[in-house]
């Protein structure tokens, strides 16, 4: 049941009717789709039984001069209620929907996902590294749906200019595409696909069906100017800004995008977080230029967390080297193209001002059916940062990173991916630039390998190995949680899809894993074992449970370079449940519970984290959501400077609430409130001895109080595709205090948070895309 080579009949595609335009209205006219490839063999991939789809689904694929046209006809029995909920673009929910996944070059290097919901809402994303999805990208494409008693239909048209495509060299004027189509029923969560492969498998993008279509090409020149105005009611000042993005694609082999004074996404707020750890928080980028066709440069590296990568575009325009403000991005440019079978990309960005940084990246790749290889070089140049204006003494730093990646899929059951990285940083290190995410200078290497074997009959094995040298530095341009690290993890999994009809589950996946962690200097961090089970329920929801433990070992990060701490064993228990809205019902729910013993007093003291997120849907367009997060940790371990640690009795409450009203297809109103209240009462001060032993100290230690507030009312009007008017009111603030014998617990956490008013802004932003 694996992917097979499926070639469309070229004579039919070459007929005049195949070149006729398709009217994208959601109603499938047989005359319009004459000559299209007809797909009927949809099979279940969620659960991954590959059995014939229980609800009949048909699709048509037709290449036209305007783009690739896709149509779905979805029959649906009355016993399965239809979920017509409207969503904001790229918002995820368990609803009735259809998907097109397409690899325009057919080489498994990069794909695109286009999703149309029954409500005619849309999602789009890029796909890299076989099954890594990124919804930051927004494309310009057409879609429509219609509904009748028997079921519903969807049509979509994907212009040829939506993505770069390799030059055609086969001499017959055709292009080979990799294609997958699927349909999801919201009430049950069942997914039926053609071909019958799942993104949960190790081989996904390379397992798409191959079809040949005429090699159409489109050119596009688009300019998107923007202007924004902000009035700060606290600072009593106004600010105006303007800039533009440009996109030029003269043919399928080449595209150039650029930006001048790029928009910083002020209307898209980051989620509030509390982070006292030595690890930086990862935030996705929201600026249009830095998400447009960025996937070619997205090379994941450095751990199981998908956030680790060699290019983290939030560095561009991030905290300046003097630590006083954000970098001012003057301009940036990005070029993607192909020369024969060789793909390439060039990226450059420059910040203004005396201490503005320059960012560069060059990537190339070549892919085949079973093997692919790529390479990338990045450079960040930090100019002279003045230490003393009188003497002219200054500091400079240059960071170069070199990368080679290799993909090998010797058979449908095996997938082996390898990445090697080297860094060379000259100049000065962390302290001079006041940037805790940067490391010291020097040169070092790292590498990772992932071996995946699908053994059949539901069994699967994975081996992941990672080496990060002591002086490997990627965070001048990339995002790496840590260096000086060696990690190995073995995972054995078994999938069960033959659950009886009486079971509340339609499929269950079990995983058993063991892992080992060492520093590059041989310090044993911990060994770990975990068992988890994920289940797909027949109500369309899912749940997940995991039990894990870490052996005793050492923490080499918490003291921030001031020593290594002996740590006892750790224990974890986690459970989560997601139940989607059913048809025209009013409620959906998500919740999770985490129990952990991970401080210095394990296993006697256990922390509890509870997350409850109910949503009330008034109708398909208006919903009210709330999320309550509660945390109580009697053994919270924090760094207090030098070799000093502290344990605290900590309580935290986080509220995330608001509403989304999709007034119609163009108008949207969103209200969002986030508030955090944290109180931590000091229990014990520890001074870590040279051998790593924490030694109790009688010296007093202050309690901790923290409050954060973020509030936004945002109206959005879509003037045209990728053209918007935003009007937003934003208020925020933060409070942090340390007091000996503080009286934080006697105060109302949320009342304190709501009183914060560090900023209060009214923002208006207009952007309009002109296609020439």
C-alpha positions as CSV (number, residue, x, y, z in Angstrom):
1,X,0.0,0.0,0.0
2,X,3.0,2.3,-0.3
3,X,3.2,5.1,-2.8
4,X,3.4,4.0,-6.4
5,X,4.3,5.8,-9.6
6,X,1.1,7.1,-11.0
7,X,1.4,8.9,-14.4
8,X,-1.4,11.0,-15.8
9,X,-2.4,10.4,-19.4
10,X,-0.5,13.2,-21.2
11,X,-2.7,13.0,-24.3
12,X,-5.8,13.9,-22.2
13,X,-3.9,16.7,-20.4
14,X,-2.9,18.1,-23.8
15,X,-6.4,18.3,-25.0
16,X,-7.9,21.8,-25.5
17,X,-10.3,21.2,-22.6
18,X,-7.4,20.6,-20.2
19,X,-6.1,24.1,-20.9
20,X,-9.4,25.7,-20.3
21,X,-9.8,27.9,-17.2
22,X,-11.6,26.4,-14.2
23,X,-14.1,28.6,-12.5
24,X,-13.3,28.2,-8.8
25,X,-16.8,28.4,-7.3
26,X,-17.0,25.1,-5.3
27,X,-19.3,23.5,-7.8
28,X,-17.8,20.7,-9.9
29,X,-18.8,21.1,-13.5
30,X,-18.0,17.9,-15.5
31,X,-17.3,20.0,-18.6
32,X,-14.6,22.1,-16.8
33,X,-12.9,19.0,-15.4
34,X,-12.9,17.0,-18.7
35,X,-9.5,15.4,-19.2
36,X,-8.5,15.7,-15.5
37,X,-7.0,12.8,-13.6
38,X,-9.7,11.2,-11.5
39,X,-8.7,9.8,-8.1
40,X,-11.0,7.5,-6.2
41,X,-8.7,5.2,-4.2
42,X,-8.7,7.0,-0.8
43,X,-7.6,4.9,2.1
44,X,-7.5,5.5,5.9
45,X,-4.3,7.0,7.2
46,X,-5.9,8.2,10.5
47,X,-6.1,5.6,11.9
48,X,-3.3,4.3,9.8
49,X,-5.0,1.0,8.7
50,X,-4.9,1.8,4.9
51,X,-8.3,0.3,4.7
52,X,-10.7,1.7,2.0
53,X,-12.3,5.0,3.2
54,X,-15.7,4.4,4.8
55,X,-17.1,7.7,3.4
56,X,-16.8,7.9,-0.5
57,X,-14.4,10.6,-1.7
58,X,-13.4,11.6,-5.2
59,X,-10.9,14.1,-6.5
60,X,-9.7,15.6,-9.8
61,X,-6.3,16.9,-10.7
62,X,-6.0,19.3,-13.7
63,X,-3.1,21.4,-14.9
64,X,-4.2,24.6,-16.5
65,X,-2.3,27.7,-17.7
66,X,-3.5,29.6,-14.6
67,X,-2.3,26.9,-12.2
68,X,-2.9,23.5,-10.7
69,X,-6.6,22.9,-10.2
70,X,-7.9,20.4,-7.6
71,X,-11.5,19.4,-6.9
72,X,-12.9,17.2,-4.2
73,X,-16.3,15.6,-3.9
74,X,-17.0,14.4,-0.4
75,X,-20.1,12.3,0.4
76,X,-21.0,12.2,4.0
77,X,-23.6,10.0,5.8
78,X,-26.1,11.9,8.0
79,X,-24.9,9.9,11.0
80,X,-21.7,12.0,10.9
81,X,-22.5,15.7,11.7
82,X,-20.7,18.2,9.6
83,X,-18.5,20.7,11.3
84,X,-18.7,24.1,9.6
85,X,-16.8,26.1,12.1
86,X,-15.0,29.1,10.5
87,X,-11.4,29.7,11.6
88,X,-8.8,32.4,11.3
89,X,-6.2,31.7,8.7
90,X,-3.9,28.8,9.7
91,X,-5.8,28.2,13.0
92,X,-6.1,24.5,13.6
93,X,-9.2,22.7,14.8
94,X,-10.8,19.3,14.2
95,X,-13.2,20.3,11.4
96,X,-14.3,18.9,8.0
97,X,-11.6,19.7,5.5
98,X,-9.6,18.7,2.5
99,X,-5.9,18.9,1.8
100,X,-3.6,19.2,-1.1
101,X,0.1,18.4,-0.5
102,X,2.3,19.2,-3.4
103,X,6.0,18.9,-4.1
104,X,6.5,21.1,-7.3
105,X,9.8,19.5,-8.2
106,X,8.9,15.9,-7.2
107,X,12.3,15.4,-5.4
108,X,11.1,15.3,-1.8
109,X,13.1,18.4,-0.8
110,X,10.2,20.8,-0.1
111,X,6.4,20.7,-0.2
112,X,3.4,22.9,0.3
113,X,0.1,22.2,2.1
114,X,-3.1,23.9,1.0
115,X,-6.2,23.2,3.2
116,X,-9.8,24.2,2.6
117,X,-12.4,23.8,5.3
118,X,-16.0,23.1,4.7
119,X,-16.6,26.7,6.0
120,X,-14.3,27.9,3.2
121,X,-11.6,29.0,5.7
122,X,-8.1,28.1,4.7
123,X,-4.7,27.0,6.1
124,X,-1.4,26.8,4.2
125,X,2.0,25.6,5.2
126,X,5.4,24.5,4.0
127,X,6.8,21.0,4.5
128,X,10.5,20.3,4.9
129,X,12.6,17.4,6.3
130,X,9.9,14.8,5.2
131,X,7.2,15.9,7.7
132,X,8.1,19.2,9.3
133,X,5.2,21.6,8.8
134,X,5.5,25.4,9.2
135,X,2.3,27.5,9.0
136,X,4.1,30.9,9.1
137,X,4.0,31.0,5.3
138,X,0.9,32.4,3.5
139,X,0.4,31.9,-0.2
140,X,-1.9,33.6,-2.7
141,X,-4.3,31.0,-4.1
142,X,-8.0,30.6,-4.9
143,X,-10.6,28.3,-3.2
144,X,-14.3,27.8,-2.8
145,X,-16.7,25.3,-1.3
146,X,-20.4,24.3,-1.8
147,X,-22.7,22.0,0.2
148,X,-25.8,19.8,-0.5
149,X,-27.7,17.1,1.2
150,X,-25.4,14.3,0.1
151,X,-22.1,16.0,1.0
152,X,-19.9,18.9,0.1
153,X,-17.4,19.9,-2.6
154,X,-14.3,22.0,-2.7
155,X,-12.2,23.5,-5.5
156,X,-8.8,25.1,-5.4
157,X,-6.5,26.7,-7.9
158,X,-2.8,27.0,-7.0
159,X,-0.9,29.5,-9.3
160,X,2.4,28.3,-10.8
161,X,4.0,31.4,-9.4
162,X,3.3,30.4,-5.8
163,X,6.7,28.6,-5.4
164,X,10.0,28.3,-7.1
165,X,10.3,25.3,-9.4
166,X,13.3,23.6,-11.0
167,X,14.1,24.1,-14.7
168,X,12.6,21.4,-17.0
169,X,15.3,19.4,-18.8
170,X,13.5,16.2,-19.9
171,X,12.9,17.5,-23.4
172,X,9.2,16.6,-23.5
173,X,7.8,19.7,-21.9
174,X,6.3,18.1,-18.8
175,X,6.9,18.6,-15.1
176,X,6.9,15.8,-12.5
177,X,4.9,16.7,-9.4
178,X,4.7,14.9,-6.1
179,X,1.1,14.9,-4.9
180,X,-1.0,13.7,-2.0
181,X,-4.7,14.4,-1.4
182,X,-6.6,13.8,1.8
183,X,-10.0,14.4,3.4
184,X,-10.7,14.7,7.2
185,X,-14.1,14.1,8.8
186,X,-14.2,16.4,11.9
187,X,-16.8,14.3,13.8
188,X,-14.6,11.2,13.9
189,X,-11.1,12.5,13.1
190,X,-10.8,10.0,10.3
191,X,-8.4,10.9,7.5
192,X,-8.5,9.3,4.1
193,X,-5.6,9.8,1.7
194,X,-4.2,9.2,-1.7
195,X,-1.6,7.8,-1.7
196,X,-2.0,6.0,1.7
197,X,0.9,7.5,3.5
198,X,0.9,9.5,6.8
199,X,2.9,12.5,8.0
200,X,3.4,10.5,11.2
201,X,5.7,8.1,9.2
202,X,9.4,8.6,8.7
203,X,8.9,8.8,4.9
204,X,6.2,11.2,3.9
205,X,7.2,13.9,1.4
206,X,9.3,11.4,-0.6
207,X,6.4,8.9,-0.7
208,X,4.0,11.2,-2.6
209,X,2.5,9.9,-5.9
210,X,4.3,11.2,-9.0
211,X,2.2,12.7,-11.8
212,X,3.3,14.4,-15.0
213,X,1.7,17.7,-16.1
214,X,2.5,20.2,-18.9
215,X,5.3,22.5,-17.8
216,X,3.4,25.7,-17.5
217,X,5.2,28.8,-16.2
218,X,3.9,32.1,-14.8
219,X,5.6,35.4,-14.1
220,X,4.6,37.7,-11.2
221,X,5.7,41.1,-9.9
222,X,4.1,42.1,-6.7
223,X,4.8,45.1,-4.5
224,X,3.2,45.4,-1.0
225,X,3.8,48.8,0.6
226,X,2.7,49.3,4.2
227,X,2.3,52.2,6.6
228,X,1.6,52.1,10.3
229,X,0.9,54.7,12.9
230,X,1.1,54.1,16.7
231,X,0.0,56.4,19.5
232,X,1.3,55.5,23.0
233,X,-1.0,56.9,25.7
234,X,1.5,56.2,28.5
235,X,4.5,57.8,26.9
236,X,2.2,60.4,25.2
237,X,4.0,60.1,21.8
238,X,3.3,59.1,18.3
239,X,5.3,57.1,15.8
240,X,4.9,56.6,12.1
241,X,6.5,54.0,9.9
242,X,6.4,52.8,6.3
243,X,8.1,50.3,4.1
244,X,7.4,47.8,1.4
245,X,8.0,44.2,0.3
246,X,8.6,43.2,-3.4
247,X,8.3,39.8,-5.0
248,X,9.5,39.1,-8.5
249,X,9.2,35.7,-10.3
250,X,10.0,36.1,-14.0
251,X,9.8,32.3,-14.6
252,X,9.6,29.0,-12.7
253,X,13.4,28.8,-12.2
254,X,14.0,32.0,-10.4
255,X,12.3,34.3,-7.8
256,X,13.5,37.3,-5.9
257,X,11.9,38.9,-2.8
258,X,13.1,41.9,-1.0
259,X,12.0,44.3,1.7
260,X,12.8,47.8,2.8
261,X,12.2,48.7,6.4
262,X,10.2,45.6,7.0
263,X,7.1,45.4,9.1
264,X,7.7,44.1,12.6
265,X,4.3,42.4,13.0
266,X,3.1,44.7,15.7
267,X,-0.4,43.5,15.2
268,X,0.6,39.9,16.0
269,X,1.6,39.6,19.7
270,X,3.8,36.9,21.2
271,X,2.4,34.7,23.9
272,X,3.4,35.7,27.5
273,X,5.9,33.3,29.0
274,X,7.7,32.9,32.3
275,X,11.2,31.7,31.8
276,X,13.8,31.6,34.6
277,X,15.8,28.8,32.9
278,X,19.2,29.0,31.1
279,X,17.4,28.2,27.9
280,X,16.2,30.9,25.6
281,X,12.5,31.0,24.6
282,X,11.7,30.4,20.9
283,X,9.2,32.6,19.1
284,X,8.1,32.2,15.5
285,X,8.5,35.0,13.1
286,X,5.4,37.0,12.0
287,X,6.9,39.4,9.4
288,X,5.7,38.6,5.9
289,X,9.1,38.9,4.2
290,X,10.7,36.5,6.6
291,X,8.0,33.8,6.2
292,X,7.6,34.0,2.4
293,X,9.4,31.0,0.9
294,X,11.7,30.7,3.8
295,X,11.5,26.9,4.0
296,X,14.4,26.3,1.8
297,X,16.7,27.8,4.5
298,X,15.0,26.0,7.3
299,X,17.5,23.3,8.3
300,X,16.6,21.8,11.6
301,X,19.5,20.9,13.8
302,X,20.4,20.3,17.4
303,X,17.7,18.2,19.0
304,X,14.3,16.6,19.0
305,X,12.7,20.1,19.4
306,X,11.8,21.4,16.0
307,X,12.6,25.0,17.1
308,X,16.4,24.3,16.9
309,X,17.6,25.5,13.5
310,X,20.5,27.1,11.7
311,X,18.6,30.2,10.7
312,X,16.3,31.9,13.2
313,X,15.0,35.0,11.5
314,X,14.0,36.6,14.8
315,X,17.7,37.4,15.3
316,X,17.4,39.9,12.5
317,X,16.0,43.0,14.1
318,X,16.4,41.4,17.5
319,X,18.0,42.8,20.6
320,X,20.8,45.2,19.6
321,X,24.4,44.5,20.8
322,X,24.2,47.4,23.3
323,X,21.1,45.7,24.8
324,X,19.2,49.0,24.8
325,X,16.8,48.5,21.9
326,X,15.9,46.3,18.9
327,X,18.0,46.3,15.7
328,X,16.6,48.5,12.9
329,X,16.4,46.4,9.8
330,X,17.1,48.6,6.8
331,X,16.6,46.1,4.0
332,X,16.7,42.4,3.2
333,X,16.7,40.3,0.1
334,X,16.1,36.6,-0.7
335,X,16.7,34.7,-3.9
336,X,15.6,31.2,-4.8
337,X,16.2,29.3,-8.0
338,X,17.6,26.3,-9.9
339,X,20.2,25.5,-12.4
340,X,19.4,22.2,-14.0
341,X,19.1,19.7,-11.1
342,X,20.9,22.1,-8.7
343,X,18.8,24.2,-6.4
344,X,20.1,27.4,-4.7
345,X,19.1,30.2,-2.4
346,X,20.7,33.4,-1.2
347,X,19.6,35.4,1.8
348,X,20.9,38.8,3.0
349,X,19.7,41.3,5.6
350,X,21.2,44.5,7.0
351,X,20.5,46.6,10.1
352,X,21.1,50.3,10.2
353,X,23.0,52.4,12.7
354,X,26.5,52.3,14.0
355,X,26.1,48.8,15.6
356,X,23.8,47.4,13.0
357,X,24.5,43.8,12.1
358,X,24.7,42.1,8.6
359,X,23.3,38.6,8.0
360,X,24.1,36.4,5.0
361,X,23.2,32.8,4.0
362,X,23.9,30.8,0.9
363,X,22.3,27.3,0.4
364,X,22.4,24.7,-2.4
365,X,21.0,21.2,-2.8
366,X,20.5,18.4,-5.2
367,X,17.9,15.7,-4.7
368,X,17.2,12.3,-6.3
369,X,14.7,9.5,-5.7
370,X,16.7,7.9,-3.0
371,X,19.4,10.3,-2.0
372,X,19.7,14.1,-1.6
373,X,22.5,16.3,-0.4
374,X,22.5,20.0,0.6
375,X,25.0,22.5,2.0
376,X,24.7,26.0,3.6
377,X,27.0,28.7,4.8
378,X,25.8,31.5,7.0
379,X,27.7,34.6,8.3
380,X,26.8,37.3,10.8
381,X,29.1,40.4,10.9
382,X,28.8,42.6,14.0
383,X,30.5,45.9,13.4
384,X,32.7,47.8,15.8
385,X,30.8,48.3,19.1
386,X,32.3,51.2,20.9
387,X,33.5,50.6,24.5
388,X,34.9,54.1,25.0
389,X,34.1,57.0,22.8
390,X,37.2,58.9,23.8
391,X,39.8,56.2,23.0
392,X,37.9,54.7,20.1
393,X,38.4,51.2,21.5
394,X,35.8,48.8,20.2
395,X,34.8,45.2,19.9
396,X,33.9,43.2,16.8
397,X,32.6,39.7,16.2
398,X,32.1,37.6,13.1
399,X,30.3,34.2,13.1
400,X,30.5,31.7,10.3
401,X,28.6,28.5,10.2
402,X,29.1,25.6,7.6
403,X,26.6,22.9,7.1
404,X,26.2,19.7,5.0
405,X,23.0,17.5,5.1
406,X,22.4,14.2,3.4
407,X,19.1,12.2,3.0
408,X,19.1,8.5,2.1
409,X,16.0,6.4,1.6
410,X,17.3,3.0,0.4
411,X,13.9,1.5,0.5
412,X,10.3,2.5,1.5
413,X,11.0,1.1,5.0
414,X,14.2,2.9,5.7
415,X,15.1,6.6,6.1
416,X,18.5,7.9,7.2
417,X,19.2,11.6,7.6
418,X,22.5,13.1,8.5
419,X,23.6,16.7,9.2
420,X,27.1,17.9,9.9
421,X,27.8,21.5,11.2
422,X,30.9,23.5,11.9
423,X,31.1,27.0,13.4
424,X,34.0,29.5,13.4
425,X,33.5,32.6,15.6
426,X,36.1,35.4,15.9
427,X,36.2,38.5,17.9
428,X,34.6,38.7,21.4
429,X,32.1,36.6,23.3
430,X,29.0,36.9,25.4
431,X,29.8,39.5,28.1
432,X,30.9,42.3,25.8
433,X,27.7,42.2,23.8
434,X,25.3,41.6,26.8
435,X,23.7,38.8,24.9
436,X,23.2,35.6,27.0
437,X,22.1,33.6,23.9
438,X,25.6,34.1,22.4
439,X,28.6,31.9,23.2
440,X,32.3,32.4,23.3
441,X,34.6,32.6,20.3
442,X,36.4,29.7,18.7
443,X,35.7,26.9,16.3
444,X,34.0,23.5,16.8
445,X,31.7,21.0,15.1
446,X,28.5,19.1,15.6
447,X,26.5,16.4,13.9
448,X,23.3,14.5,14.1
449,X,21.9,11.3,12.5
450,X,18.4,9.9,12.5
451,X,17.8,6.3,11.4
452,X,14.2,5.2,11.0
453,X,13.0,1.7,10.2
454,X,9.4,0.8,9.5
455,X,9.4,-2.9,10.2
456,X,5.8,-3.6,9.1
457,X,2.7,-4.8,10.9
458,X,2.7,-1.6,13.0
459,X,6.3,-1.9,14.4
460,X,8.8,0.9,14.0
461,X,12.3,1.7,15.4
462,X,14.1,5.0,15.5
463,X,17.7,5.8,16.6
464,X,18.7,9.4,17.0
465,X,22.3,10.5,17.8
466,X,23.5,14.1,18.4
467,X,26.9,15.6,19.0
468,X,27.3,19.3,19.9
469,X,30.9,20.5,20.5
470,X,31.9,22.6,23.5
471,X,32.6,25.7,21.4
472,X,29.9,25.1,18.7
473,X,28.1,28.5,18.4
474,X,25.0,28.8,16.2
475,X,23.0,31.5,18.0
476,X,24.5,34.5,16.1
477,X,22.0,33.6,13.4
478,X,20.4,30.3,14.4
479,X,18.6,28.9,17.5
480,X,20.3,26.2,19.5
481,X,19.1,25.3,23.0
482,X,22.6,24.3,24.2
483,X,26.0,23.2,23.1
484,X,28.6,20.9,24.8
485,X,26.2,18.0,24.5
486,X,26.1,14.3,23.4
487,X,22.7,12.6,23.2
488,X,21.5,9.2,22.0
489,X,17.9,8.0,22.0
490,X,16.4,4.7,20.9
491,X,12.6,4.4,20.3
492,X,10.6,1.3,19.7
493,X,6.9,1.8,18.6
494,X,3.9,-0.3,17.9
495,X,0.7,0.9,16.2
496,X,-2.7,-0.8,16.7
497,X,-5.4,0.0,14.2
498,X,-7.6,-3.0,14.6
499,X,-9.6,-1.8,17.6
500,X,-13.1,-3.3,17.9
501,X,-16.1,-1.0,17.1
502,X,-17.0,-1.1,20.8
503,X,-13.7,0.5,21.8
504,X,-13.7,4.3,22.3
505,X,-10.4,4.3,20.4
506,X,-10.0,3.8,16.7
507,X,-6.2,3.6,16.9
508,X,-3.5,3.5,19.6
509,X,0.3,4.1,19.3
510,X,2.7,2.9,22.0
511,X,6.3,4.1,22.3
512,X,9.1,2.8,24.5
513,X,12.3,4.9,24.6
514,X,15.6,5.0,26.4
515,X,18.2,7.8,26.1
516,X,21.6,8.9,27.4
517,X,22.9,12.5,27.9
518,X,26.6,13.5,28.4
519,X,28.5,16.7,28.0
520,X,31.3,16.9,25.5
521,X,33.7,16.7,28.5
522,X,32.3,13.4,29.7
523,X,30.0,14.7,32.5
524,X,27.1,12.4,32.9
525,X,23.8,14.5,32.7
526,X,21.3,11.7,33.0
527,X,20.0,8.5,31.5
528,X,16.2,8.4,30.8
529,X,13.5,5.9,30.1
530,X,10.0,6.8,28.9
531,X,6.8,5.0,27.9
532,X,3.9,6.9,26.2
533,X,0.7,6.1,24.5
534,X,-1.3,8.3,22.1
535,X,-4.8,7.4,21.1
536,X,-7.2,8.5,18.5
537,X,-10.8,8.5,19.8
538,X,-13.9,8.0,17.9
539,X,-15.4,11.3,19.0
540,X,-12.7,13.0,16.7
541,X,-10.4,13.8,19.7
542,X,-7.2,12.3,20.9
543,X,-5.4,11.8,24.2
544,X,-1.8,11.2,25.2
545,X,-0.1,9.7,28.3
546,X,3.5,9.5,29.2
547,X,5.5,8.2,32.2
548,X,9.2,9.0,32.3
549,X,12.2,9.0,34.7
550,X,15.7,10.4,34.7
551,X,18.5,8.8,36.6
552,X,20.6,10.8,39.0
553,X,23.2,12.8,37.3
554,X,24.4,16.4,36.9
555,X,23.1,19.8,35.7
556,X,25.8,21.7,33.9
557,X,23.6,24.6,32.8
558,X,21.7,25.9,35.7
559,X,24.7,27.8,37.3
560,X,25.4,29.5,33.9
561,X,29.1,28.5,33.8
562,X,29.8,28.7,37.5
563,X,30.0,25.0,38.2
564,X,28.1,21.7,37.8
565,X,25.4,20.5,40.2
566,X,24.8,17.0,41.4
567,X,21.1,16.2,40.8
568,X,19.0,13.3,42.1
569,X,16.7,11.2,40.0
570,X,13.6,12.8,38.4
571,X,10.1,11.5,37.7
572,X,7.4,12.7,35.3
573,X,3.8,11.8,34.6
574,X,1.8,13.6,31.9
575,X,-1.7,13.2,30.4
576,X,-3.6,15.4,27.9
577,X,-7.1,15.2,26.3
578,X,-8.5,17.0,23.4
579,X,-12.2,16.9,22.5
580,X,-13.3,18.9,19.5
581,X,-16.6,20.5,18.8
582,X,-19.2,18.1,17.4
583,X,-21.2,19.4,14.4
584,X,-23.4,22.4,15.6
585,X,-22.5,21.8,19.2
586,X,-21.3,24.6,21.4
587,X,-18.3,23.3,23.3
588,X,-14.8,22.1,22.6
589,X,-12.2,21.3,25.3
590,X,-8.5,20.7,25.8
591,X,-6.8,19.9,29.1
592,X,-3.6,18.4,30.5
593,X,-2.1,17.4,33.8
594,X,1.6,17.1,34.6
595,X,3.0,15.7,37.9
596,X,6.8,16.0,38.3
597,X,9.5,15.5,40.9
598,X,12.5,17.3,39.5
599,X,14.1,19.5,42.2
600,X,16.7,18.7,44.9
601,X,14.1,17.0,47.2
602,X,13.0,14.1,45.0
603,X,10.9,12.0,45.2
604,X,9.4,13.6,48.4
605,X,8.2,16.8,46.8
606,X,6.0,16.8,43.7
607,X,4.9,19.7,41.5
608,X,1.5,19.9,39.9
609,X,0.6,21.6,36.7
610,X,-3.0,21.8,35.4
611,X,-4.1,23.3,32.1
612,X,-7.8,23.7,31.3
613,X,-9.0,25.2,28.0
614,X,-12.7,25.2,27.3
615,X,-14.1,27.1,24.3
616,X,-17.8,28.0,23.8
617,X,-18.9,28.4,20.2
618,X,-22.0,30.6,19.9
619,X,-22.2,29.7,16.3
620,X,-19.8,28.9,13.4
621,X,-18.4,32.5,13.4
622,X,-18.3,33.6,17.1
623,X,-16.5,31.8,19.9
624,X,-15.3,32.6,23.4
625,X,-12.2,30.9,24.8
626,X,-10.5,30.7,28.1
627,X,-7.4,28.9,29.3
628,X,-6.5,28.5,33.0
629,X,-3.1,27.3,33.9
630,X,-2.3,26.4,37.5
631,X,1.1,25.5,38.8
632,X,2.2,24.6,42.4
633,X,5.8,23.6,42.9
634,X,7.1,23.1,46.5
635,X,10.6,22.4,45.2
636,X,11.2,25.0,42.5
637,X,15.0,25.3,41.9
638,X,16.4,28.6,40.6
639,X,19.8,30.1,40.0
640,X,20.5,33.1,42.3
641,X,23.9,34.1,40.9
642,X,27.4,32.7,41.0
643,X,27.3,29.2,42.6
644,X,24.1,29.9,44.6
645,X,20.9,28.1,44.1
646,X,17.6,28.6,45.8
647,X,14.5,26.3,46.4
648,X,11.1,28.0,46.5
649,X,7.6,27.1,47.2
650,X,6.0,28.5,44.0
651,X,2.4,29.2,42.9
652,X,1.5,30.5,39.5
653,X,-1.8,31.2,37.7
654,X,-2.0,32.1,34.0
655,X,-5.2,33.3,32.3
656,X,-5.6,33.4,28.6
657,X,-9.1,34.4,27.5
658,X,-10.9,36.2,24.8
659,X,-13.2,35.9,21.8
660,X,-12.9,35.6,18.0
661,X,-15.7,36.9,15.8
662,X,-15.3,36.3,12.1
663,X,-18.0,38.7,11.0
664,X,-17.8,37.6,7.4
665,X,-15.1,36.4,5.0
666,X,-13.3,39.8,5.1
667,X,-14.0,41.3,8.6
668,X,-12.6,39.9,11.8
669,X,-12.6,41.1,15.4
670,X,-10.4,39.5,18.1
671,X,-10.1,40.2,21.8
672,X,-7.4,38.6,23.8
673,X,-6.3,38.9,27.4
674,X,-3.3,37.3,29.1
675,X,-2.4,37.7,32.7
676,X,0.2,35.9,34.8
677,X,0.6,36.0,38.6
678,X,3.5,34.2,40.2
679,X,4.5,34.1,43.9
680,X,7.5,32.1,45.2
681,X,8.4,31.9,48.8
682,X,12.0,31.2,49.6
683,X,12.6,27.9,51.4
684,X,16.3,27.2,51.3
685,X,19.5,28.8,50.0
686,X,22.2,26.4,48.6
687,X,25.9,27.0,47.8
688,X,27.3,24.5,45.3
689,X,30.7,23.1,46.4
690,X,33.5,22.5,43.9
691,X,32.5,18.8,43.7
692,X,28.9,19.7,42.7
693,X,27.3,19.0,46.1
694,X,24.6,21.6,47.0
695,X,25.4,22.7,50.6
696,X,22.6,24.3,52.7
697,X,23.2,27.9,53.8
698,X,21.5,29.8,56.7
699,X,21.7,33.1,54.8
700,X,18.4,34.7,54.0
701,X,17.1,34.7,50.5
702,X,14.3,37.0,49.1
703,X,10.9,35.8,47.9
704,X,9.9,36.4,44.3
705,X,6.8,38.1,42.9
706,X,6.0,38.4,39.2
707,X,3.0,39.9,37.3
708,X,2.5,40.1,33.5
709,X,-0.4,41.6,31.5
710,X,-1.1,41.6,27.8
711,X,-4.5,42.8,26.4
712,X,-5.4,43.4,22.7
713,X,-8.5,44.3,20.8
714,X,-7.8,43.9,17.1
715,X,-10.0,44.5,14.0
716,X,-8.8,43.2,10.6
717,X,-10.3,43.9,7.2
718,X,-9.0,42.0,4.2
719,X,-9.1,44.4,1.3
720,X,-7.7,41.9,-1.2
721,X,-5.6,38.7,-1.0
722,X,-2.7,39.4,1.3
723,X,-3.8,43.0,1.7
724,X,-5.1,44.1,5.2
725,X,-6.2,47.0,7.3
726,X,-5.5,46.5,11.0
727,X,-6.8,48.6,13.9
728,X,-5.6,47.5,17.3
729,X,-5.7,48.6,20.9
730,X,-2.9,47.1,23.0
731,X,-2.1,47.4,26.7
732,X,0.6,45.6,28.6
733,X,2.9,45.6,31.5
734,X,5.2,43.6,33.7
735,X,6.2,43.6,37.4
736,X,9.0,41.8,39.0
737,X,10.2,42.1,42.6
738,X,12.4,40.3,45.2
739,X,11.8,41.0,48.8
740,X,13.0,39.3,52.0
741,X,9.9,38.1,53.8
742,X,7.8,39.4,51.0
743,X,4.1,39.6,51.4
744,X,3.3,38.5,47.9
745,X,0.9,35.7,48.9
746,X,-1.3,38.1,50.8
747,X,-1.9,40.0,47.5
748,X,-4.3,39.2,44.7
749,X,-2.3,37.9,41.8
750,X,-4.7,38.9,39.1
751,X,-5.7,42.2,40.6
752,X,-2.0,43.1,40.6
753,X,-1.7,42.1,37.0
754,X,-4.7,44.0,35.8
755,X,-3.3,47.2,37.4
756,X,-0.2,47.1,35.2
757,X,0.0,49.8,32.5
758,X,3.5,50.1,31.2
759,X,2.2,50.7,27.7
760,X,-1.1,51.6,26.2
761,X,-1.1,51.9,22.4
762,X,-3.5,52.5,19.5
763,X,-2.1,51.1,16.3
764,X,-3.4,51.4,12.7
765,X,-1.6,49.5,9.9
766,X,-2.4,49.3,6.2
767,X,-0.8,47.0,3.7
768,X,-1.9,46.5,0.1
769,X,-0.4,44.0,-2.5
770,X,-0.2,45.3,-6.0
771,X,0.3,42.7,-8.7
772,X,1.9,44.1,-11.9
